[in-house]
Every structure is written in C-alpha cells, then in structure tokens.
C-alpha cells in the first residue's frame, strides 16, 4: 500500500485528514441506517404497508451485499479521488430523482442504486480513517463505535424522519442529504489528489454475470419471504415464480463461482470452522434482534403508547448497545476468550427475553420495560464486533473481504428471515388464540356478561343504542386481539429464551475440530 497521505494534496495538514474524512462520511451516515430501520414500527407511524417498506429495505441491502463483491476491483481500477467523485455524483442524482418521482417501481430501482453507491463510499472512507489510527487498540475502538452505529443508526434515522415530518417535508430531508453530499464533493475536488492506494488493475475480469446472478437470487428470495404471507405462499404464481428464480439464480451463481478463475466470492472460506460458527452466531443474534419489533408492536397496539414515546423508549436499547460494545472492547483488549464474550452476550439476550415475557400484561409501565431493553441492547453490543473479529481472524488476509461479505450476507438473510418469521408466527399464533378465546364470547358466561354490561353502559351514555352495541362489540374484539397478541408474544419470547440457553450450552461445550487458517 502506498503512503496514505498521497491521496491528499501535499498542503493539507496531517491533523485535518481524519476530520475531513469524517465530514465526507456524514451523508453515508444519514442514508445507510434508513435501510436498517424497524419496518414494523416505522410503517405504523408513516402509514405505509409494512411489507412494501421491508422490501425496499431488503432491496437496498441486497445491492449492498452485491456491491461488496465488486468494490475491491473498482477500488483497484479508479484512483480514490475519481472513484469518490463518481459515487458522490451518482448519489446526488439519485436523491434528486427521488425528490421528484412518484412511481413506486422507479423508487425501487433508485433505492437499489442508492444502497450500492452509498455503501461503496463507506468501503473507502472507513478503511482510510482506520489506516490513520496507528494504535491497534484505537482501530479496535473505532470499529466498535462503527458497529454500534450500524446497530443503533435505525433509531436515530427514525428520529430524523420524525423531525422532518413534523417540521419540514420529505423532500427537504432529501435536500439536506444532498447538501452534505455537495460538501463532500467539494472536499474531494479541492483536497484530494490523484494518488492511489493500490496498483491499477483492469476491469475486464470484473465478473458482472456473478454480480447479476447474486442480485437476482437475493431479491427473489426476499420477495418470497416478505410477500409470502400476503399471497398465501405457494398458492400464488408470484411466489412460485420468485422461489423458482431464487433456486435457479442461486444454483447458477454457486456453480459459476466454483468454476470461475476470478470469482467474486471465494467459497473456500467456508472451510474455516470459525467462519461457520460466526455465521451461526450472527444468525441467532439477528433472530433475537428481530423480536424487538414485537415489543414495540405491543407498546403501540396494546399499551396505547404514542409512537413518539415508543421512539424515545428505544434509545434505552441504544444505550445498552453502546455500553455493551465498550464492554466487549475492554474484554478483547484484556485478552478475554471469545467463548466467554459470546456466552456473556447470549446470557444478556436470554435474560432479556425471559424478562420481557413476564412484562407482557395489559397495563405495563415504562419503568418496568426500560431495564430489559437495556439488557437486550447490552447483549447485542457485546456480540456484534467480536463476531466479526472472530470470523476475519480465521482466514488469510487475502480472503478477509470475502469473510466480511459472508457476514453482511448473513445479516441480510437473517434480518429478512427474522421479519418473515415474526410476521408469520404472530399471525398464526394470534389467529389460533383468538379462535380459542371466542368460546368465551357467550352471554351465558358471567365474565363476558359483566364486561359487556360495563362497556355498554359506558357507551350508551354518549351514543344511541345501535351505536353503543356496535362500539361495545368492537371494543371486545379489540380486547380479544390484544389478549391473543400478548399470549403469542409470551410464547415467542420464552421460546427465544430456550434458544438462547441452548446457544450458551453449545458455546460452552464446543471444541474446534481443527484450527484452520485458509
């Protein structure tokens, strides 16, 4: 690698380089978290379809996964200044088109382009910042902070959306991001030189067919998982076609990569046990993470908390994430084994799941919910950064980018699977419990009669007889659904608690079969 300072013009002071790079990261920091937002909660206050919103997020995330596969080749072909200028101009044009477009299909395409271009920018800026940090512990702390931002950025992004909705318009939010990109553009034009970090390599072996195959397989798989419930799964020709496309594109991609001389993904990294274990831990972690949408749903639907208050409550989870990440940093610096770190992380997650299951009552208080939110965030923060270090440390440096690709792909699939799993399990169990509880809707039963009389008497004082009957019936149905939802979430969280305990036992009993550095 060449001298890092060569990418800046000679007159730029050394002490300004990191602050300038951080400034160029601001637009990325404003955009990327939008693709990690909790779709269930976000859709509730934006009044949009939750499946469509999740598909937009998954579409952008899929392009991020694919972008990682070709980023290294593009990075070697273009010099840093030209590469960043091209990406920044693309982002500005995409934001401009988003501000004037009302076509949903066009928005999907623009979000896909935006996901790739925004992430490619970070793939350059972040390593440049880390390379300026000479102390390895500083780099470790910097990575921990970065991963904290990845896990908590969705909450901050939701707050930005809330502020924009209340005070400005959607387009004003896009214009703000565009301004930050224009500032970054001026920095690239006037302060960056034409220096390179690596020798130039041609693009004739970019392997675009592999990129396209991977893109189609990810998008078709996400369509099946997200829209399966809406279209009744394989009863719909759309789901059958998407699933067939997923199988075909995935199979051709794997075959093409195994036979290609210049693959975009080296499947040989799967020979490392630590990569496999890391993928497994990531998968379980994101299933736990996806369950938090159930908590926020109960806050909104059952406890009737205003969405702004629910958003404020989520920051306690963020505090736990930051504290957990700092704690994991201290443990890694002190030489604590990865096994201990992982066990502690899953212990926090398991305790929080069991804790939540006892709070799912019709009238919980915020002071009761905050502690398990912090504990759950603590578990996330402890696990995230060490998992990546555990995986990357098991392979040769030449394959470290492929390991990161495997981690990002795992997060993509697990977040999508977690969304689909929670949506379908909640639907199935809630419907089941509602069906059984309808047996209690019998006027001959004392409990039902007393509830009916209480609600009807209250409604009849302000409404006509027929309106009072209709309103009372609606309230009883709502109470029935709320009760079914609470029982469903109790079952889900206690099942997750058992999964967490099993994961802890596995980590304690696991002994590597071989120590392989491929």
MARMAR-962229 format. One line per field, with one value per residue (C-alpha): residue number from 0; x, y, z. Coordinates in steps of 0.001 Angstrom, whole numbers, plus 524288, in hexadecimal, padded with zeros to 5 digits. Layout:
N
pos = (NUM:...);
c1 = (X:...);
c2 = (Y:...);
c3 = (Z:...);
END
This chain:
518
pos = (0:1:2:3:4:5:6:7:8:9:10:11:12:13:14:15:16:17:18:19:20:21:22:23:24:25:26:27:28:29:30:31:32:33:34:35:36:37:38:39:40:41:42:43:44:45:46:47:48:49:50:51:52:53:54:55:56:57:58:59:60:61:62:63:64:65:66:67:68:69:70:71:72:73:74:75:76:77:78:79:80:81:82:83:84:85:86:87:88:89:90:91:92:93:94:95:96:97:98:99:100:101:102:103:104:105:106:107:108:109:110:111:112:113:114:115:116:117:118:119:120:121:122:123:124:125:126:127:128:129:130:131:132:133:134:135:136:137:138:139:140:141:142:143:144:145:146:147:148:149:150:151:152:153:154:155:156:157:158:159:160:161:162:163:164:165:166:167:168:169:170:171:172:173:174:175:176:177:178:179:180:181:182:183:184:185:186:187:188:189:190:191:192:193:194:195:196:197:198:199:200:201:202:203:204:205:206:207:208:209:210:211:212:213:214:215:216:217:218:219:220:221:222:223:224:225:226:227:228:229:230:231:232:233:234:235:236:237:238:239:240:241:242:243:244:245:246:247:248:249:250:251:252:253:254:255:256:257:258:259:260:261:262:263:264:265:266:267:268:269:270:271:272:273:274:275:276:277:278:279:280:281:282:283:284:285:286:287:288:289:290:291:292:293:294:295:296:297:298:299:300:301:302:303:304:305:306:307:308:309:310:311:312:313:314:315:316:317:318:319:320:321:322:323:324:325:326:327:328:329:330:331:332:333:334:335:336:337:338:339:340:341:342:343:344:345:346:347:348:349:350:351:352:353:354:355:356:357:358:359:360:361:362:363:364:365:366:367:368:369:370:371:372:373:374:375:376:377:378:379:380:381:382:383:384:385:386:387:388:389:390:391:392:393:394:395:396:397:398:399:400:401:402:403:404:405:406:407:408:409:410:411:412:413:414:415:416:417:418:419:420:421:422:423:424:425:426:427:428:429:430:431:432:433:434:435:436:437:438:439:440:441:442:443:444:445:446:447:448:449:450:451:452:453:454:455:456:457:458:459:460:461:462:463:464:465:466:467:468:469:470:471:472:473:474:475:476:477:478:479:480:481:482:483:484:485:486:487:488:489:490:491:492:493:494:495:496:497:498:499:500:501:502:503:504:505:506:507:508:509:510:511:512:513:514:515:516:517);
c1 = (80000:804E3:80630:7F894:7FBC4:7FDCC:7EF19:7EE80:7F51D:80219:7FDCE:7F2C8:7F6EC:7F841:7EFA3:7E445:7E3D7:7DB86:7D1CD:7D05C:7CDF0:7C3C0:7BCE0:7BC3D:7B5FF:7AA81:7A19D:7A481:7A138:7943E:7904C:794F1:78D5E:780A5:7827F:78388:77783:76D66:76372:75827:75992:75D10:7516D:7484B:74AE0:74DAC:740AE:7469E:745FA:74FCD:752E1:755CA:75E6B:765F6:767C4:76D9E:7770C:77A7B:77C4F:78618:78CE4:78DF0:79511:79E39:7A189:7A3F5:7AB7A:7B541:7B85E:7BCFE:7C1BB:7CFA1:7D121:7CB7F:7D440:7E043:7DC1D:7D8A9:7E103:7DAD1:7D704:7D05D:7C978:7C3D6:7BFE7:7B87A:7B17F:7AE09:7A887:7A064:79B02:7976A:79057:7890E:7849E:7803D:77830:77261:76DE0:765FD:761C9:75482:755BF:75765:75EFC:76872:76A45:76DCF:77847:77D89:77E50:785F3:78FB7:7905A:7934B:79F00:7A496:7A344:7A9B0:7B4BD:7B834:7B944:7C1A7:7CBF5:7CA42:7C9F8:7D6D6:7DD31:7D943:7DD9C:7EAAD:7ED8E:7EC13:7F975:7F5C3:7EF38:7E6A0:7E220:7DE4A:7D715:7CFE5:7CCE0:7C744:7BF22:7B985:7B6B7:7AF65:7A7D9:7A374:79F54:796DC:79108:790B4:782BD:77DC7:784E8:78000:7720F:773DD:778A2:76CAA:763FA:76A4F:76903:75AB4:75751:75F03:761D8:75EA9:76423:76AFE:7716E:77799:77CE3:7820F:7893C:7902A:79338:79999:7A244:7A61B:7A963:7B23C:7B8F8:7BA0F:7C17A:7CABF:7CDA7:7CFB3:7D85E:7DF6C:7E14F:7EC75:7ECDA:7F484:7F19F:7F206:7F426:7F9CA:7EFE6:7E929:7E05C:7D1C0:7D0E0:7CFB5:7C56F:7BC3B:7AFC2:7A7EB:7AAC8:7A663:79993:796E3:79936:7907C:7852F:7865A:78635:77AB7:77280:7752C:7716C:764CD:760FB:763AB:75D57:75163:74EF9:744FA:73DA1:73C77:739FF:74757:747C8:73983:73DCE:744BA:74CB9:752B8:754F3:75BC1:76409:767F3:76B60:77377:77A5A:77DFF:78269:78A3B:79071:79448:79A31:7A157:7A78D:7AB66:7B0BB:7B8E1:7BE73:7C2DF:7C723:7D57F:7D22B:7C674:7C033:7BE19:7C79B:7BFBE:7CC6E:7CAA0:7BFF8:7CADA:7CD98:7C5E3:7C66D:7BFB4:7B4D3:7B360:7B37F:7A8B4:7A0B5:7A27C:79EEF:792B5:78E0C:7919B:78952:77DC4:77E53:77FBD:773D1:76B78:76C78:76234:758A0:75B81:7594E:74CD4:74783:74B25:7435F:737C3:73559:73B08:736B3:7436D:7451B:74EF5:75778:7585D:75B74:76665:76BE5:76B54:773A6:77F35:780C9:7837A:78DA6:79427:79558:79B78:7A5E1:7A910:7A99E:7B2BA:7BBD1:7BB83:7BEFC:7CA21:7CF93:7CE63:7D561:7E039:7E1CE:7E2F4:7D616:7D2CF:7C89B:7C125:7BF5F:7BB4C:7B137:7ABB4:7AA41:7A382:799A3:79783:79326:78A5D:78449:781B6:77B55:77275:76DCC:76C56:763CC:75AFC:7571F:75456:74A73:73E63:73399:738C1:747AD:74ED1:75A4B:762E9:760D7:7645A:770AB:779C3:777DD:77960:786B0:78A7E:78682:78E91:799E1:79991:7997C:7A4C3:7AD07:7AB66:7ABFD:7BA11:7C073:7B8EB:7BEED:7CC82:7CAC9:7C726:7D12C:7DC2F:7DA58:7DD8E:7E8FC:7E9A0:7E6C8:7D982:7D5C0:7CCC4:7C5B5:7C3B6:7BDC6:7B50D:7B08F:7AD8E:7A5E4:79E8E:79B2E:795EB:78E02:787BD:785BC:77F5F:7764F:773A8:771A8:76793:7606A:76136:75BCC:7510A:74C65:74DDC:7466E:73BAD:73A74:73AC2:73239:727F0:728A1:726FF:71C17:714DB:715B6:7122B:705DF:6FFE3:6FF4A:6F6E7:6EA80:6E020:6DD2F:6EAAB:6EBB5:6F8FD:6F4B3:6E7D4:6EE7E:6F827:6ED3B:6E4C0:6F00F:6F3EB:6E5ED:6E1B6:6ED4A:6EA97:6DBD6:6DD4F:6E358:6DDFA:6D126:6CD7B:6D208:6DE85:6E12B:6DF6E:6E883:6F2B9:6F23F:6F3EA:6FFB1:705E8:70419:70A26:71582:71767:716EE:7216D:729F2:72924:72C5E:737F1:73D38:73C3B:742C6:74E3D:74FCB:7515D:75AEB:7639A:763F0:7676D:77266:776D6:777F8:77F5F:788A3:78B2C:78DBF:7972D:79E70:79F7D:7A47E:7AED8:7B346:7B443:7B9B7:7C7C4:7CDB9:7D05F:7DBBE:7E245:7E26A:7E797:7E495);
c2 = (80000:80D7E:8188F:81BF0:82A6A:8299D:8298B:83772:84344:8463C:852EC:84C60:84BE6:83E38:84142:84512:8385D:8305A:83B84:83DA1:82F20:82F2F:83AB1:83310:827CB:83027:82D99:81F13:81F84:825F7:81C3B:80E92:80DA7:80FAD:80217:7FC25:8029B:7FA62:7F919:7F50D:800EB:80A5E:8063B:80877:81720:8197A:81303:80A8D:7FC00:7F4D9:7EAAF:7F50A:7FC6F:7F034:7ECA3:7FA11:7F81F:7EA5D:7EF04:7F94B:7EFAF:7E5BF:7EFA6:7F22A:7E3A5:7E340:7EFFB:7EA3B:7DFB8:7E937:7F461:7EF58:7EE96:7FC35:80114:7FC14:801AC:80FA2:818BC:81CB9:82A62:82627:81AC5:8232D:82DE5:8243E:81E10:82B46:83075:8240C:825C9:833FE:83060:82540:82E3C:83862:82E38:8291D:836CF:83805:829E1:82456:81754:80BFA:80368:80E78:810D6:8026C:803AA:81055:80A82:7FF08:80844:8107D:804C5:800D0:80E66:812AC:80662:806CC:81442:80F10:803AF:80DCE:81823:80ED9:807C4:814F3:819A5:80CFF:80D58:81A99:814B8:80F68:808DF:7FB7B:7FDD7:80A9F:80351:7F944:80411:80AC2:7FE30:7FC2E:809DE:8077D:7FAE6:801DC:80B7F:80042:7FA74:8070A:80FA9:80B78:81209:81EAA:81E21:81C7B:8288A:83007:82B95:82F9E:83D11:83EC7:83ABF:84417:84FE7:84E6C:845BB:83904:8404E:84976:83D9C:8392E:846D3:846C5:83A29:83FD8:84BB1:842CB:83B89:8485F:84C05:83ED2:8413A:84DF2:846EA:83C93:846B4:85052:84835:83AA5:8379E:82D56:82402:81589:80BC5:80016:7FDFB:7FF87:7F324:7F1EB:7EF61:7E4C6:7DA4E:7E150:7D581:7DD3E:7D0C3:7CC44:7D976:7D8CC:7CAB1:7CDDB:7D9DC:7D254:7C737:7D082:7D883:7CCBA:7C632:7D28F:7D38D:7C5C9:7C854:7D5C3:7D404:7C591:7C871:7D237:7C907:7BC90:7B713:7ACBC:7AE6A:7BA6E:7B9DC:7C5C7:7BE70:7B234:7BA2E:7C195:7B518:7AE80:7BA4C:7BA06:7ABA0:7AD2C:7B9B0:7B4C9:7A7D8:7AE37:7B824:7AD94:7A596:7B196:7B5A9:7A816:7A735:7B55B:7B911:7C645:7C3E7:7CF2A:7C636:7BBA4:7B056:7AAD8:7B38C:7AA10:7A05D:7A852:7A3B1:7B134:7B70A:7ACE7:7AF29:7BDDC:7BCD3:7B482:7BE4E:7C98C:7C256:7C00E:7CDFF:7D3FE:7CB27:7D09A:7DE52:7DCB6:7D93A:7E73D:7EB0F:7E2D6:7EAEE:7F7B0:7F234:7EF33:7FCEB:802B1:7F962:7F463:7FEA1:809C8:81129:81C20:818EA:8247B:81F0A:8117D:817A3:81E2A:81139:80ACF:8135C:80B83:7FFCA:80806:80B92:7FD10:7FAB0:8052D:80076:7F25C:7F5E9:7FD2A:7F19E:7E829:7F141:7F0C8:7E1FB:7E038:7E990:7E1F9:7D53F:7CF3C:7C370:7C484:7B96B:7C17F:7CD83:7C5E5:7BF0D:7CC0A:7D212:7C711:7C6DE:7D518:7D23C:7C653:7CD8A:7D8C7:7CF73:7C8E4:7D62D:7DB3B:7CF4F:7D30D:7E12D:7DDF6:7E1B7:7EB53:7F681:7F65D:802BF:808F8:807B6:7F8FA:7F7CC:80026:7F6B2:7EB01:7F42B:7F827:7EA00:7E5D6:7F0E8:7ECF7:7DF49:7E491:7EDC8:7E332:7D9D3:7E1A1:7E630:7D9E7:7D136:7D842:7D7EB:7C97B:7C6A3:7CF47:7CA74:7BC83:7BEDB:7C3D3:7D28A:7D0BF:7CAF6:7D480:7DC0E:7CF60:7CCD5:7DA53:7D74F:7CAD4:7D286:7DD03:7D2A8:7CBA2:7D842:7DA62:7CCF0:7CC95:7D9FA:7D610:7C890:7CE88:7D80F:7CD2A:7C3EA:7CDA4:7D226:7C459:7BEE1:7CA64:7C8DA:7BA2F:7BA39:7C64F:7C07B:7B3A8:7BA0E:7C2D5:7B6EE:7B000:7BC1E:7BE93:7B38B:7BD30:7C687:7C082:7C89C:7BD4C:7BEAB:7C7DC:7CD8D:7D139:7D6CA:7DF74:7E4CA:7E713:7EE32:7F6B5:7FADA:7FC29:804A4:80DA5:80EA7:81017:81CC8:82381:81BA8:81694:80870:80293:80A83:80667:7F809:7F956:800C2:7F6FD:7EBA6:7F240:7F4B1:7E68A:7E1DC:7EB2A:7E62A:7D844:7DB25:7E212:7D687:7CD1A:7D59B:7D5D0:7C706:7C567:7CE18:7C737:7BA67:7C088:7C6A2:7BA64:7B26B:7BBFC:7BAAF:7ABFC:7AE2D:7B753:7AD4D:7A2D3:7AC12:7AE69:79FBE:79DD9:7A866:7A294:794C8:79834:7948D:79771:78B7A:79252:79F88:7A342:7AFA1:7AE70);
c3 = (80000:7FCC8:8063C:80AF2:80AAA:7FBE3:7F98D:7FF0B:7F963:7FFC4:80613:80DE1:81C58:821E6:82D97:824A5:81CF7:82662:828F8:81A4C:81802:822CF:81C4A:80F85:81718:81BB6:80FE3:810C1:81F38:81BD7:81138:814F7:821EA:81A6F:814AD:8225E:8282D:82F3B:82450:82D36:83607:82B11:822C5:82E4F:82EF4:82085:81D18:81265:80FBD:81836:80DB5:80372:80CF7:810C2:8026E:7FFAE:80B04:8066B:7F871:7FCAB:805C5:7FAAB:7F24D:7FDB6:7FE71:7EFC9:7EFF9:7F97A:7EF80:7E509:7ED8C:7EE74:7DF9D:7DD98:7E894:7E144:7D41C:7D7F0:7E002:7ECE0:7E893:7DBED:7E285:7ED64:7E3DD:7DB4B:7E6E4:7ECBD:7DFF0:7DE6F:7EC2C:7E9A0:7DD07:7E3CF:7EEC3:7E4D9:7DD8D:7EA3F:7ED91:7E0F8:7DEA5:7E270:7DB35:7E4BB:7DB34:7D84A:7E6DA:7E87F:7DDF3:7E39C:7F13D:7EBBB:7E557:7F1A9:7FA3D:7F207:7EFD0:7FDFC:80323:7F935:7FE54:80C2F:80788:80401:80E7C:81A1E:816BD:81428:821B1:8282F:8211B:82748:834F1:8385D:8452C:84305:84EED:848E2:83C8A:844B5:84BEF:83F01:8397A:845BA:84467:835F5:838E6:8439C:83960:8307C:83B4C:84095:83482:83183:83DE1:83AD8:82CCB:8318D:83A04:82E1D:8267B:831E7:8327E:823C0:823DB:82ED7:82A3F:81BCF:81031:80AFB:8000B:809C1:81033:80302:8002C:80D35:80995:7FC2D:80282:80AB7:7FE4C:7F78D:80300:801A0:7F304:7F54E:7FE9C:7F449:7E990:7F0D2:7FB2D:7F541:7EC06:7E148:7E9E0:7EB14:7F615:7ED12:7DF75:7D485:7CFB2:7C3B0:7C482:7BA2B:7C4CB:7CCD6:7CC08:7CA16:7C73D:7D51C:7DA60:7D2C4:7D6BC:7E504:7E426:7DE16:7E7E2:7F387:7EE81:7EA9C:7F7B5:7FEFF:7F70E:7FB41:8099D:80A45:80195:8043D:80EE2:80675:7FAB8:802B4:7FF99:7F50B:7F19B:7EA06:7DCC6:7E0FF:7EC6A:7E446:7D9BD:7E3AD:7EACA:7DDF5:7DA33:7E753:7E5D0:7D7AB:7D98F:7E633:7E00E:7D40D:7DC9E:7E50B:7D912:7D22B:7DDEC:7DFF9:7D1C7:7CFB9:7CFC4:7D5D6:7DEBE:7E603:7F1B9:7F61B:7FBAB:8011A:80D16:8114C:81439:82066:82C30:83221:8264A:82759:835FD:833D2:829AA:83323:83E36:83524:830E2:83ED0:842D7:83811:83B31:84907:84383:83AC0:84697:84B57:84146:84947:8555E:84E23:84832:855C5:85A40:84F0A:84DF3:85BBD:864CD:85BD1:85D46:8536A:848CC:84CA6:85A6E:85508:84D1A:85942:86098:85604:859B4:8662E:85D8A:8565D:86349:86624:858CC:85ACB:8686E:863BF:85888:861CF:86B2A:86030:85C3C:86A0E:86A77:85D65:861A5:86E66:866CE:86B1B:8629C:857EE:85E65:86ABE:86301:85B28:86724:86E40:8626D:860F7:86F9A:86EDD:86335:869C1:87674:86F16:86789:87409:87A88:86F76:87054:87E40:87A7B:86FDD:8777C:873AE:87C0E:87C9B:8809E:87960:8856B:884DD:8766F:87653:87DC8:87493:868EB:86E29:870E4:8631E:85D48:86603:8602B:85247:85505:85B5A:84FF3:84356:84224:847FF:83E76:832D3:838CF:83BD7:82DB4:826EB:82FAB:82ACE:81C7A:81496:812BB:80431:807B1:8126C:8092D:805BB:81428:815AF:80A0A:810BC:81D1D:815BF:80DEA:81A90:8204A:813E1:81406:822AC:8233F:8180F:81DB9:82B30:825C8:81EA0:82A36:833FF:82ACE:827E9:835A4:83B68:83134:83354:8422C:84396:83A98:841FE:84F55:84A7A:8456C:85282:85A36:85239:85A21:8656A:85D71:862D1:86981:872AE:878BE:88453:880B9:872FF:877DC:881DD:877CF:86E0A:877DE:87C63:86E99:869B6:8751E:872DB:8643E:8656A:86CF7:8611A:8558E:8504E:8532C:84636:84655:8545F:850C2:8450A:84CE3:8580F:84E97:84860:855A6:859B0:84CEC:84F02:85CE3:857B2:84D92:8578D:860BA:855BA:851C2:85FA0:860E8:853A5:85747:86450:85CF1:85348:85DAB:865FD:859FD:85725:8653F:86361:85692:85DAD:86856:85E16:8573A:863FF:8665A:8587D:85A4B:86732:861B5:8544B:85195:84434:83BF3:83598:835CB:8278C:8218F:8131D);
END
